[in-house]
Amino acid sequence: LFHRPRGGETVRLVDPPEEAVETIQLAVADFVACLREGRRPINTETEGIEVLKVILGAYASADQGRIISLAEIFPD
């Protein structure tokens, strides 16, 4: 994981894992554990919806070739 502040140097924050990580498999395993343990997942439906809005906004921006406010696409 890297971070580069505007005008700054790139800094390595986290070294990559030694072995490949199957993130989908881990997410499914955590979801099953949530069902068994009766707890909420780390990422709830609210966060999922917000992430999806950002992704759809990026697609719309790329499609139209301009900066688009998420409020344009998803008015309250």
C-alpha positions in Angstrom: 0.0 0.0 0.0 1.5 3.3 -1.1 0.6 6.9 -0.4 1.8 10.0 -2.2 0.6 13.4 -0.9 0.2 16.2 -3.5 3.7 17.4 -4.3 5.3 14.9 -2.0 7.3 11.7 -2.1 5.7 8.3 -2.4 5.7 6.4 0.9 5.2 2.7 1.3 2.6 2.2 4.2 2.3 -1.5 4.2 4.4 -4.2 2.6 2.7 -6.7 0.4 1.8 -10.1 1.9 4.2 -12.9 1.4 1.5 -15.0 -0.3 -1.4 -14.1 -2.5 -4.6 -13.2 -0.6 -8.0 -14.3 -1.9 -10.1 -11.2 -0.8 -13.4 -12.6 -2.2 -12.9 -15.8 -0.3 -12.1 -13.9 2.9 -15.2 -11.7 2.5 -17.5 -14.7 2.0 -16.0 -16.4 5.0 -16.5 -13.3 7.1 -20.1 -13.0 5.9 -20.8 -16.6 6.9 -19.2 -16.0 10.3 -21.4 -12.9 10.8 -24.5 -15.1 10.1 -23.3 -17.8 12.5 -22.3 -15.3 15.3 -25.2 -12.9 14.8 -22.9 -9.9 14.3 -22.9 -7.2 11.6 -20.3 -7.3 8.9 -17.4 -4.8 9.0 -18.8 -3.2 5.9 -22.6 -2.7 6.1 -25.1 -2.1 3.4 -24.8 1.7 4.0 -21.1 1.7 3.1 -21.8 -0.6 0.2 -24.3 1.8 -1.3 -22.0 4.8 -0.8 -19.1 3.0 -2.5 -21.5 2.0 -5.4 -22.5 5.6 -5.8 -18.8 6.7 -6.1 -18.2 3.9 -8.7 -21.3 4.9 -10.8 -20.3 8.5 -10.5 -16.8 7.7 -11.9 -18.4 5.8 -14.8 -20.7 8.7 -15.5 -17.8 11.2 -15.3 -15.7 9.1 -17.7 -18.6 8.7 -20.1 -19.4 12.4 -20.2 -15.8 13.6 -20.0 -16.4 16.0 -17.2 -16.4 16.2 -13.4 -19.8 15.1 -12.1 -21.2 15.8 -8.6 -22.7 12.7 -7.0 -25.7 15.0 -6.1 -26.4 15.3 -9.9 -26.8 11.6 -10.2 -28.3 10.8 -6.8 -30.4 13.7 -5.6 -31.7 13.3 -2.1 
